[in-house]
Amino acid sequence: MASWFRILVAAVALLAAGPATSAEPAFPTRPVHIFVPYPAGGAVDILARTLGDAVSRTWGQSVVVENRPGAGGVIASQALATSPPDGYTLMVVASGHPTNAFLYAKLPYDTFKDFTPISLLASSPNILLVRKDSPFKTLGDVIAEAKAKPGSLSFGHAGNGTSTHLAGELLKGLAKIDITPIPYKGGAPAINDLLAGQIPLSFNNGPESVGQLEAGTVRALAVTSASRASFLPNVPSMAETVPGYDTEVWWGLLAPGNMPPELVAKLSHDFVAALNTEPVKERLSKLGAMPIGSTPQQFDARIHADYEKWGPIIKAAGIKAE
């Protein structure tokens, strides 16, 4: 009788413990989607596709990049904020993400609570571009023309409040000139209008500019970083003509809010590892982007810092969403 009792107790214990195969399968078990809040061909799109290809090989799963342009990234951000926090929906954002809170009277999400920072991926200076046949040979030429004929010049940018827009506004303020900002739904459409002669100037990210620079269809007058960029050593920095000028664009990876910590850690690890592979580093270097690969905490701190830095400037300039 005692032996039967011991067997019964053991059986009950096994049932209580559950089947040995009940553990969750390793992430990911199906395709992962990455939202891009701008059109195809721009800096964010190029970075998302480059990293998507790299991590897909690590995971053995497809990474699908979805372009969801519009409203300066608000449309894609809202879609991400309402997605399940399971790691299967992510988004690559640019440094304009934290400034949208100052451009719109009301956002359909909370800039901080509704997203989980994964990693600050890369950064790059912006570039002031002109068409190859432009009469402007230097930044000094542009400033002289703008002072001689206030309001006669315009510059294209990727949307109100984006880093390329703020780059132009910073130039206006420091050089004390009047040039008109023209917003586009991404950097690629701005370059298209520059090439078509619709605008005389355009501020663009490095990755979306390099191809046109190599093809000789545009010329770079200056980069927005404090010093010259390694991928354009012969192009002056803005600060060489306008002392104190210094700004850049960054790109980072976000997930929906309330992500499980272990999933955040895995995503951050895998994307940072992809950034550190030679093919990705070589690709980004050619595009003028510097890999960073931060921790989630460091990326969160950068988002908050830019929110605090640019908020007062945007308010003072009266910049609103188009």
C-alpha positions as a printed NumPy array, in Angstrom:
array([[  0.   ,   0.   ,   0.   ],
       [  2.825,   2.424,   0.917],
       [  4.517,   1.896,  -2.441],
       [  1.284,   2.678,  -4.308],
       [  0.863,   5.812,  -2.193],
       [  4.38 ,   6.974,  -3.06 ],
       [  3.706,   6.416,  -6.781],
       [  0.471,   8.415,  -6.549],
       [  2.232,  11.306,  -4.814],
       [  4.969,  11.328,  -7.476],
       [  2.382,  11.351, -10.253],
       [  0.537,  14.296,  -8.715],
       [  3.816,  16.196,  -8.39 ],
       [  4.628,  15.665, -12.07 ],
       [  1.178,  16.9  , -13.1  ],
       [  1.567,  19.993, -10.936],
       [  4.94 ,  20.784, -12.494],
       [  3.425,  20.709, -15.974],
       [  4.897,  19.228, -19.152],
       [  8.619,  19.688, -19.732],
       [  7.938,  21.215, -23.165],
       [  5.766,  24.103, -21.886],
       [  8.551,  26.725, -22.143],
       [  8.043,  29.579, -24.639],
       [  9.87 ,  29.077, -27.955],
       [ 12.85 ,  31.334, -28.551],
       [ 12.082,  34.76 , -30.075],
       [ 11.413,  35.256, -32.926],
       [  9.306,  32.452, -34.369],
       [  7.762,  34.525, -37.186],
       [  8.624,  37.622, -39.245],
       [  9.415,  40.867, -37.395],
       [  8.08 ,  44.139, -38.809],
       [ 10.01 ,  47.418, -38.648],
       [  8.082,  50.617, -39.323],
       [  9.854,  53.457, -41.123],
       [  8.068,  56.801, -40.682],
       [  9.425,  58.207, -43.963],
       [  9.349,  57.252, -47.659],
       [ 11.646,  54.645, -49.196],
       [ 15.126,  55.85 , -50.116],
       [ 15.688,  58.143, -47.14 ],
       [ 18.181,  57.762, -44.325],
       [ 15.829,  55.998, -41.905],
       [ 14.72 ,  53.581, -44.631],
       [ 18.29 ,  52.728, -45.629],
       [ 19.342,  52.127, -42.022],
       [ 16.28 ,  49.996, -41.25 ],
       [ 16.814,  47.783, -44.293],
       [ 20.552,  47.41 , -43.659],
       [ 19.992,  46.33 , -40.05 ],
       [ 16.932,  44.272, -40.94 ],
       [ 18.975,  42.176, -43.349],
       [ 21.676,  41.63 , -40.716],
       [ 19.414,  40.573, -37.847],
       [ 17.287,  38.389, -40.119],
       [ 20.355,  36.235, -40.747],
       [ 20.973,  35.998, -37.005],
       [ 17.374,  35.107, -36.225],
       [ 16.642,  32.898, -39.203],
       [ 13.44 ,  34.896, -39.643],
       [ 12.37 ,  37.543, -42.132],
       [ 12.451,  41.21 , -41.161],
       [  9.834,  43.192, -43.075],
       [ 10.394,  46.94 , -43.427],
       [  7.145,  48.912, -43.794],
       [  7.246,  52.536, -44.932],
       [  4.494,  54.51 , -43.19 ],
       [  5.237,  58.155, -43.984],
       [  3.204,  61.163, -42.946],
       [  2.713,  63.752, -40.213],
       [  6.424,  63.882, -39.365],
       [  6.414,  60.315, -38.072],
       [  3.2  ,  60.568, -36.035],
       [  1.316,  58.05 , -38.212],
       [  3.956,  55.345, -37.814],
       [  4.454,  56.183, -34.126],
       [  0.756,  55.775, -33.398],
       [  0.776,  52.41 , -35.165],
       [  3.722,  51.293, -33.05 ],
       [  2.2  ,  52.586, -29.801],
       [ -0.939,  50.489, -30.372],
       [  0.976,  47.321, -31.333],
       [  1.404,  44.395, -28.911],
       [  4.609,  44.634, -26.829],
       [  5.84 ,  41.269, -28.087],
       [  8.869,  42.346, -30.109],
       [  7.31 ,  41.615, -33.48 ],
       [  6.663,  45.293, -34.262],
       [  9.496,  47.834, -34.018],
       [ 10.307,  51.224, -35.505],
       [ 13.451,  53.101, -36.514],
       [ 12.997,  56.776, -35.639],
       [ 15.039,  59.881, -36.318],
       [ 15.938,  62.638, -33.893],
       [ 12.708,  64.448, -34.743],
       [ 10.748,  61.894, -32.707],
       [ 10.993,  63.707, -29.338],
       [ 10.271,  67.116, -30.888],
       [  6.859,  66.156, -32.292],
       [  5.409,  66.854, -28.866],
       [  6.084,  70.565, -29.505],
       [  4.866,  70.6  , -33.118],
       [  1.38 ,  69.187, -32.634],
       [ -1.335,  70.527, -30.352],
       [ -2.122,  66.947, -29.34 ],
       [ -0.436,  63.641, -30.128],
       [ -2.333,  60.324, -30.203],
       [  0.317,  58.825, -27.907],
       [  2.657,  59.741, -25.059],
       [  6.207,  60.359, -26.301],
       [  7.715,  58.522, -23.341],
       [  5.154,  56.154, -21.775],
       [  3.969,  54.524, -25.008],
       [  7.396,  53.46 , -26.289],
       [ 10.294,  51.336, -25.127],
       [ 13.782,  52.526, -26.202],
       [ 15.902,  49.659, -27.529],
       [ 19.102,  51.295, -28.807],
       [ 20.506,  54.512, -30.208],
       [ 21.741,  53.086, -33.497],
       [ 23.764,  55.693, -35.378],
       [ 24.306,  59.389, -36.061],
       [ 25.394,  61.6  , -38.927],
       [ 25.827,  65.256, -39.768],
       [ 23.262,  66.781, -42.075],
       [ 24.472,  68.303, -45.325],
       [ 23.554,  71.513, -47.151],
       [ 23.115,  70.524, -50.791],
       [ 22.766,  72.426, -54.061],
       [ 22.305,  71.167, -57.596],
       [ 25.489,  70.551, -59.598],
       [ 24.878,  73.633, -61.762],
       [ 24.016,  75.931, -58.848],
       [ 25.682,  79.356, -58.844],
       [ 26.388,  78.866, -55.122],
       [ 29.887,  77.471, -54.643],
       [ 30.223,  78.019, -50.89 ],
       [ 28.098,  78.566, -47.818],
       [ 29.398,  82.127, -47.864],
       [ 27.772,  82.61 , -51.278],
       [ 24.413,  81.508, -49.865],
       [ 24.671,  83.821, -46.872],
       [ 25.67 ,  86.77 , -49.069],
       [ 22.706,  86.19 , -51.414],
       [ 20.304,  85.786, -48.497],
       [ 21.481,  89.064, -46.95 ],
       [ 21.312,  90.91 , -50.267],
       [ 17.829,  89.585, -51.067],
       [ 16.051,  88.626, -47.798],
       [ 13.37 ,  85.968, -48.278],
       [ 14.391,  85.161, -51.855],
       [ 15.961,  81.785, -51.042],
       [ 14.32 ,  78.616, -49.742],
       [ 15.566,  75.276, -48.474],
       [ 13.956,  71.848, -48.52 ],
       [ 13.829,  69.603, -45.487],
       [ 12.281,  66.307, -44.363],
       [  9.38 ,  67.837, -42.416],
       [  8.667,  70.398, -39.728],
       [ 10.691,  69.806, -36.599],
       [ 12.999,  67.222, -38.179],
       [ 16.744,  67.533, -37.76 ],
       [ 17.096,  68.901, -41.294],
       [ 14.507,  71.598, -40.594],
       [ 16.166,  72.557, -37.322],
       [ 19.546,  72.622, -39.107],
       [ 18.192,  75.294, -41.425],
       [ 16.609,  77.228, -38.579],
       [ 19.91 ,  77.182, -36.705],
       [ 21.666,  78.593, -39.771],
       [ 19.05 ,  81.344, -40.055],
       [ 19.506,  82.3  , -36.428],
       [ 23.298,  82.224, -36.215],
       [ 23.963,  83.78 , -39.648],
       [ 21.076,  86.255, -39.204],
       [ 19.558,  85.528, -42.618],
       [ 16.013,  85.043, -43.932],
       [ 15.547,  81.872, -45.991],
       [ 12.22 ,  80.064, -46.332],
       [ 11.885,  76.439, -45.127],
       [  9.953,  74.117, -47.461],
       [  8.726,  70.91 , -45.749],
       [  8.595,  67.531, -47.5  ],
       [  7.465,  64.089, -46.391],
       [ 11.027,  62.844, -46.057],
       [ 14.458,  63.725, -47.352],
       [ 14.25 ,  61.853, -50.664],
       [ 11.35 ,  63.991, -52.008],
       [ 13.295,  67.139, -51.044],
       [ 16.288,  65.969, -53.089],
       [ 13.975,  65.197, -56.012],
       [ 12.701,  68.779, -56.041],
       [ 16.243,  70.076, -55.669],
       [ 17.261,  68.107, -58.753],
       [ 14.173,  69.377, -60.604],
       [ 15.11 ,  72.972, -59.832],
       [ 12.06 ,  73.609, -57.657],
       [ 14.197,  74.669, -54.686],
       [ 17.747,  76.081, -54.631],
       [ 18.922,  74.471, -51.377],
       [ 18.208,  71.352, -49.341],
       [ 19.327,  70.084, -45.949],
       [ 19.608,  66.294, -46.029],
       [ 20.955,  63.395, -43.994],
       [ 24.209,  61.77 , -45.047],
       [ 22.785,  58.369, -46.059],
       [ 20.201,  59.854, -48.426],
       [ 22.774,  62.247, -49.95 ],
       [ 25.798,  60.051, -50.619],
       [ 24.404,  58.383, -53.743],
       [ 23.586,  61.713, -55.37 ],
       [ 26.97 ,  63.151, -54.358],
       [ 28.787,  60.182, -55.876],
       [ 26.708,  60.504, -59.058],
       [ 27.634,  64.177, -59.275],
       [ 24.047,  65.394, -59.501],
       [ 24.404,  67.552, -56.365],
       [ 27.181,  69.364, -54.524],
       [ 27.708,  69.625, -50.783],
       [ 28.353,  73.145, -49.507],
       [ 28.802,  72.259, -45.832],
       [ 28.172,  69.631, -43.167],
       [ 26.326,  70.54 , -39.972],
       [ 28.748,  68.942, -37.489],
       [ 31.244,  71.124, -35.631],
       [ 34.118,  69.584, -37.61 ],
       [ 34.441,  68.05 , -41.058],
       [ 32.943,  64.61 , -41.635],
       [ 35.271,  61.7  , -42.335],
       [ 33.205,  60.595, -45.341],
       [ 33.352,  64.125, -46.876],
       [ 36.805,  65.395, -45.841],
       [ 36.878,  68.108, -48.508],
       [ 33.533,  69.628, -47.511],
       [ 33.752,  72.433, -44.92 ],
       [ 31.798,  72.353, -41.71 ],
       [ 29.177,  75.04 , -41.111],
       [ 31.226,  76.251, -38.166],
       [ 34.078,  77.249, -40.484],
       [ 31.809,  79.994, -41.825],
       [ 29.276,  80.359, -39.006],
       [ 31.054,  80.047, -35.618],
       [ 29.196,  78.034, -32.999],
       [ 27.158,  76.04 , -35.486],
       [ 26.84 ,  72.351, -34.526],
       [ 24.001,  69.856, -34.914],
       [ 23.469,  66.312, -36.186],
       [ 20.811,  63.695, -36.778],
       [ 20.511,  60.423, -34.888],
       [ 18.506,  57.26 , -35.471],
       [ 17.252,  54.813, -32.892],
       [ 15.125,  51.714, -32.44 ],
       [ 11.852,  51.824, -30.511],
       [  9.364,  49.155, -29.471],
       [  5.866,  49.524, -27.988],
       [  5.613,  50.493, -24.331],
       [  5.618,  47.98 , -21.483],
       [  7.951,  45.515, -23.167],
       [  9.192,  42.633, -20.98 ],
       [ 12.73 ,  43.45 , -19.767],
       [ 14.185,  40.181, -21.04 ],
       [ 12.83 ,  40.899, -24.546],
       [ 14.207,  44.449, -24.453],
       [ 17.613,  43.043, -23.514],
       [ 17.547,  40.516, -26.36 ],
       [ 16.49 ,  43.035, -28.992],
       [ 19.116,  45.517, -27.85 ],
       [ 21.819,  42.836, -27.823],
       [ 20.931,  41.512, -31.275],
       [ 20.698,  44.901, -32.992],
       [ 23.901,  46.196, -31.386],
       [ 25.63 ,  42.992, -32.477],
       [ 24.376,  43.575, -36.035],
       [ 25.71 ,  47.152, -35.946],
       [ 29.145,  45.811, -35.03 ],
       [ 29.413,  43.41 , -37.962],
       [ 31.885,  44.479, -40.628],
       [ 29.367,  44.507, -43.526],
       [ 27.013,  46.83 , -41.61 ],
       [ 29.825,  49.102, -40.391],
       [ 31.202,  49.325, -43.927],
       [ 27.757,  50.078, -45.363],
       [ 27.04 ,  52.81 , -42.804],
       [ 30.511,  54.322, -43.221],
       [ 29.977,  54.669, -46.973],
       [ 26.636,  56.321, -46.255],
       [ 28.128,  58.801, -43.829],
       [ 26.585,  57.328, -40.689],
       [ 28.539,  56.492, -37.531],
       [ 27.364,  53.349, -35.68 ],
       [ 26.649,  53.838, -31.972],
       [ 24.737,  50.871, -30.53 ],
       [ 23.803,  52.2  , -27.088],
       [ 22.   ,  50.542, -24.209],
       [ 18.241,  51.119, -23.829],
       [ 18.943,  53.396, -20.868],
       [ 21.375,  55.553, -22.852],
       [ 18.897,  55.903, -25.703],
       [ 16.152,  56.866, -23.261],
       [ 18.429,  59.561, -21.835],
       [ 19.153,  60.95 , -25.323],
       [ 15.439,  61.179, -26.145],
       [ 14.8  ,  63.108, -22.934],
       [ 17.826,  65.362, -23.505],
       [ 16.717,  66.358, -27.014],
       [ 13.181,  66.936, -25.765],
       [ 14.562,  69.413, -23.255],
       [ 17.064,  70.987, -25.694],
       [ 14.888,  71.612, -28.737],
       [ 11.519,  72.281, -27.066],
       [ 12.29 ,  75.9  , -26.121],
       [ 13.877,  76.579, -29.544],
       [ 10.841,  75.259, -31.415],
       [  8.482,  77.265, -29.233],
       [ 10.526,  80.449, -29.674],
       [ 10.596,  80.022, -33.467],
       [  6.861,  79.271, -33.576],
       [  7.422,  76.068, -35.571],
       [  4.262,  74.014, -36.05 ],
       [  3.483,  70.817, -37.946],
       [  2.575,  71.34 , -41.569]])
